[in-house]
Amino acid sequence: MDSAGTRRSLAGLLGTWGLTRLVLLLFVFKVFVFPGPDVTTDVSVIYQGWYDTLRHGTFPLGDVTWQYPPAAALPVLAPALLGFLSYAKAFFVLAFLADLAVLLLLLYAGLRPGKTLRGTWVWVAGVPLLGPTVYARYDVMVTAVAVAGLLAGARHPRVMGVLVGFGAMLKVWPALLLLGARKRGAWGWAGGTVAALAVLFAATMPGAFAFLTFQRDRGTEVESLGSLVFHVARHFGWNGRVLLNYGSVEFLGPYVTLVSSAALFLTGVAFGWLLLWRLMATRFLPNTLADAAFVAVLMFTATSRVISPQYMVWLLGVAAVCMCFRSSRMGLPVGLVLAAALMTVLEFPVWFEHVVASDTLGVTLLVLRNGLLVAACVLGAVELWRSTVSREPVPALPAQATRTRETSTSS
């Protein structure tokens, strides 16, 4: 891209990001009212309640909605850094800054040789599709850590390991980013970071790992893939209930345990496929690390017993990194994820009452959103396999040829 074209593209990116993020801030600060239930109550009620407990040196042991690894205490406590603002306002500002950090990371990566700004556009356009929920959950902060780790992976595996380990102690899922890592340094430093943080929190704060029990006891959330069984069954006399349970709206009643177990089985199948892919892969291209991470996060999101709207932030972040690589062929799965993001904001919060009621509109939105995620999983998995599993590995470049290529690139 010529310099004039680069400047125009950057101006468009920054202008779009600034305008859309201003609108998101106006929604979370309630200058404008977003349709549907108030998504900011998680911050002003739940997060602030956790904050009041955590600042006294203990985890919220009696609160089953605390379902996160111990390092999640850090983003919950972070608003104290902006003591001149109320807790909720400080949290929204920090979420905005995390969003900005992802933008800058993707811009830096996209402007490097061999990269593209497509990934930055995925993030800039994708986040506002989810509405103000993005700034009302701490997932955007975790995603910033994950994006930084994934971008560091090719050149700085130790840095990637530390960031992925830290991210995993914030919300577990960043551990999936290691799937395509070939250098032992990334795995070793990730494991060391997790171990160090686990020991630190276990030694200093009671209840650091109570979240494991709370996660185990969750049921089938009304937005998940498995929930479609009960949404349809309600029209044929199924006599279960929809209740707020373990911090989310879930189905309770006959066969819920069976469907939840089936979801766990599907997650196990996904893990088995990913393990098989890792054993069979012989072609590791510059984009393979990001592509594998994207497919892994997609699979574990789509098969989960819970698909909360903020989970889509994870997918957008990893998808954006994929699209930074010109060689990545994940364009169609990424496009499906963007469409799923739009469906997500419609099912929550805009028309969530229809989802809870299992009426035609609610079920249609869920079928579309979850169908898009499943399609993205299948297409992403097929593309990952095609691009990396072959009978013969890619031959390594001779040392002299490598030096010649590096010299010509830098010049």
QUIPE-V919786 format. One record per backbone hydrogen bond with DSSP energy under -0.5 kcal/mol. NH is the residue of the N-H (numbers start at 1). CO is the residue of the C=O. E is the energy in kcal/mol with one decimal. If there is no record, write none. Layout:
nh & co & e
NH & CO & E
NH & CO & E
//
This chain:
nh & co & e
6 & 2 & -2.6
7 & 3 & -2.3
8 & 4 & -2.2
9 & 5 & -2.5
10 & 6 & -2.7
11 & 7 & -2.4
12 & 8 & -2.4
13 & 9 & -2.5
14 & 10 & -2.9
15 & 11 & -2.4
16 & 12 & -2.4
17 & 13 & -2.9
18 & 14 & -2.7
19 & 15 & -2.3
20 & 16 & -2.6
21 & 17 & -2.5
22 & 18 & -1.8
23 & 19 & -1.8
24 & 20 & -2.0
25 & 21 & -2.4
26 & 22 & -2.3
27 & 23 & -1.7
28 & 24 & -2.4
29 & 25 & -2.4
30 & 27 & -1.2
31 & 26 & -2.4
32 & 26 & -1.7
34 & 32 & -0.6
37 & 349 & -0.6
39 & 37 & -0.6
41 & 38 & -1.0
42 & 39 & -0.7
43 & 40 & -1.0
44 & 40 & -2.0
45 & 41 & -2.3
46 & 41 & -1.0
47 & 42 & -3.5
48 & 43 & -1.7
49 & 45 & -1.5
50 & 46 & -2.3
51 & 47 & -2.7
52 & 48 & -2.1
53 & 49 & -1.2
54 & 50 & -3.4
55 & 51 & -2.3
56 & 53 & -1.5
57 & 54 & -2.3
58 & 53 & -0.9
59 & 206 & -2.0
61 & 59 & -2.2
63 & 60 & -1.5
64 & 62 & -0.7
66 & 63 & -1.7
67 & 65 & -1.2
71 & 169 & -1.2
72 & 69 & -1.9
72 & 169 & -0.6
73 & 70 & -2.0
74 & 71 & -1.9
75 & 71 & -0.5
76 & 72 & -1.3
77 & 73 & -2.1
78 & 74 & -1.7
79 & 75 & -0.5
80 & 77 & -2.1
81 & 78 & -2.8
82 & 79 & -1.7
83 & 80 & -0.6
85 & 82 & -2.3
90 & 86 & -2.6
91 & 87 & -2.3
92 & 88 & -2.3
93 & 89 & -2.0
94 & 90 & -2.1
95 & 91 & -2.5
96 & 92 & -2.3
97 & 93 & -2.2
98 & 94 & -2.1
99 & 95 & -2.2
100 & 96 & -2.3
101 & 97 & -2.2
102 & 98 & -2.0
103 & 99 & -2.1
104 & 100 & -2.5
105 & 101 & -2.3
106 & 102 & -2.5
107 & 103 & -2.4
108 & 104 & -2.5
109 & 105 & -2.2
110 & 106 & -3.0
111 & 107 & -1.5
112 & 109 & -1.4
115 & 112 & -2.0
116 & 324 & -1.9
119 & 116 & -0.6
119 & 323 & -0.7
121 & 117 & -1.9
122 & 118 & -1.9
123 & 119 & -1.8
124 & 120 & -2.8
125 & 121 & -2.8
126 & 122 & -2.1
127 & 123 & -1.9
128 & 124 & -0.6
129 & 125 & -0.5
129 & 126 & -0.8
130 & 126 & -0.6
130 & 127 & -1.7
131 & 128 & -1.2
133 & 130 & -0.7
134 & 131 & -1.5
135 & 132 & -0.9
136 & 132 & -0.7
136 & 133 & -0.9
137 & 134 & -0.7
140 & 137 & -0.7
141 & 138 & -0.9
142 & 138 & -1.5
143 & 139 & -2.7
144 & 140 & -1.5
145 & 141 & -1.5
146 & 142 & -2.4
147 & 143 & -2.9
148 & 144 & -2.0
149 & 145 & -2.2
150 & 146 & -2.7
151 & 147 & -2.4
152 & 148 & -1.4
153 & 149 & -0.7
153 & 150 & -0.6
156 & 152 & -3.0
160 & 156 & -2.3
161 & 157 & -2.5
162 & 158 & -2.3
163 & 159 & -2.5
164 & 160 & -3.1
165 & 161 & -2.6
166 & 162 & -2.4
167 & 163 & -2.8
168 & 164 & -2.6
169 & 165 & -1.3
170 & 166 & -0.5
170 & 167 & -1.0
171 & 167 & -2.4
172 & 168 & -2.3
173 & 171 & -3.6
175 & 172 & -2.5
176 & 173 & -2.3
177 & 174 & -1.9
178 & 175 & -1.5
179 & 176 & -1.6
180 & 177 & -0.5
181 & 178 & -1.7
186 & 183 & -1.1
187 & 183 & -0.9
188 & 184 & -3.2
189 & 185 & -2.6
190 & 186 & -1.8
191 & 187 & -2.6
192 & 188 & -2.4
193 & 189 & -2.2
194 & 190 & -2.4
195 & 191 & -2.5
196 & 192 & -2.5
197 & 193 & -2.5
198 & 194 & -2.5
199 & 195 & -2.4
200 & 196 & -2.3
201 & 197 & -2.7
202 & 198 & -2.5
203 & 199 & -2.0
204 & 200 & -1.3
205 & 201 & -2.7
206 & 57 & -0.6
208 & 205 & -0.7
210 & 207 & -1.3
212 & 209 & -1.2
213 & 210 & -0.9
214 & 210 & -1.4
215 & 211 & -2.5
216 & 212 & -1.7
217 & 213 & -1.4
218 & 215 & -1.4
220 & 251 & -0.7
221 & 219 & -0.7
221 & 305 & -2.3
222 & 249 & -2.5
224 & 221 & -1.7
225 & 304 & -0.5
228 & 225 & -1.3
229 & 226 & -1.5
230 & 226 & -0.5
230 & 227 & -0.6
231 & 227 & -2.4
232 & 228 & -2.1
233 & 229 & -2.2
234 & 230 & -2.1
235 & 232 & -1.5
236 & 233 & -1.9
237 & 234 & -0.9
238 & 233 & -2.2
241 & 252 & -3.4
243 & 241 & -0.5
243 & 250 & -2.3
245 & 243 & -0.7
245 & 248 & -3.5
248 & 245 & -1.6
250 & 243 & -3.0
250 & 248 & -0.7
251 & 220 & -2.7
252 & 241 & -2.6
256 & 253 & -1.5
259 & 255 & -2.2
260 & 256 & -2.7
261 & 257 & -2.2
262 & 258 & -2.1
263 & 259 & -2.1
264 & 260 & -2.0
265 & 261 & -2.2
266 & 262 & -2.4
267 & 263 & -2.2
268 & 264 & -2.1
269 & 265 & -2.4
270 & 266 & -2.6
271 & 267 & -2.4
272 & 268 & -2.4
273 & 269 & -2.5
274 & 270 & -2.4
275 & 271 & -2.4
276 & 272 & -2.5
277 & 273 & -2.9
278 & 274 & -2.3
279 & 275 & -1.9
280 & 276 & -2.0
281 & 277 & -2.4
282 & 388 & -2.7
283 & 388 & -2.8
284 & 282 & -0.7
285 & 283 & -0.8
288 & 285 & -1.5
289 & 285 & -0.5
291 & 287 & -2.7
292 & 288 & -2.9
293 & 289 & -1.7
294 & 290 & -2.4
295 & 291 & -2.4
296 & 292 & -2.4
297 & 293 & -2.5
298 & 294 & -2.3
299 & 295 & -2.6
300 & 296 & -2.3
301 & 297 & -1.9
302 & 298 & -2.8
303 & 299 & -1.8
304 & 301 & -1.0
311 & 308 & -1.9
312 & 309 & -1.5
313 & 310 & -1.2
314 & 310 & -0.7
314 & 311 & -0.7
315 & 311 & -1.3
316 & 312 & -2.3
317 & 313 & -2.2
318 & 314 & -2.4
319 & 315 & -2.7
320 & 316 & -2.2
321 & 317 & -1.5
322 & 318 & -2.0
323 & 319 & -2.2
324 & 320 & -0.6
324 & 321 & -1.1
325 & 322 & -1.7
326 & 114 & -1.2
326 & 324 & -0.5
328 & 325 & -1.2
334 & 330 & -2.6
335 & 331 & -2.3
336 & 332 & -2.2
337 & 333 & -1.9
338 & 334 & -2.2
339 & 335 & -2.1
340 & 336 & -2.3
341 & 337 & -2.0
342 & 338 & -1.6
343 & 339 & -2.1
344 & 340 & -2.0
345 & 341 & -1.9
346 & 342 & -1.2
347 & 343 & -2.1
348 & 344 & -2.7
350 & 345 & -1.8
351 & 346 & -2.4
352 & 349 & -1.2
354 & 351 & -1.0
355 & 351 & -1.2
356 & 352 & -2.7
357 & 353 & -1.6
358 & 354 & -0.6
358 & 355 & -1.0
359 & 354 & -1.6
363 & 359 & -2.8
364 & 360 & -2.3
365 & 361 & -2.3
366 & 362 & -2.0
367 & 363 & -2.7
368 & 364 & -2.4
369 & 365 & -2.8
370 & 366 & -2.8
371 & 367 & -2.0
372 & 368 & -2.3
373 & 369 & -1.9
374 & 370 & -2.5
375 & 371 & -2.6
376 & 372 & -2.3
377 & 373 & -2.2
378 & 374 & -2.4
379 & 375 & -2.7
380 & 376 & -2.6
381 & 377 & -2.7
382 & 378 & -2.4
383 & 379 & -2.3
384 & 380 & -2.6
385 & 381 & -2.4
386 & 382 & -2.6
387 & 383 & -2.3
388 & 384 & -1.0
388 & 385 & -0.7
389 & 385 & -2.7
390 & 388 & -0.7
394 & 282 & -0.7
402 & 398 & -2.5
403 & 399 & -2.3
404 & 400 & -2.2
405 & 401 & -2.5
406 & 402 & -2.5
407 & 403 & -2.2
408 & 404 & -2.4
409 & 405 & -2.3
410 & 406 & -2.3
411 & 407 & -1.7
//
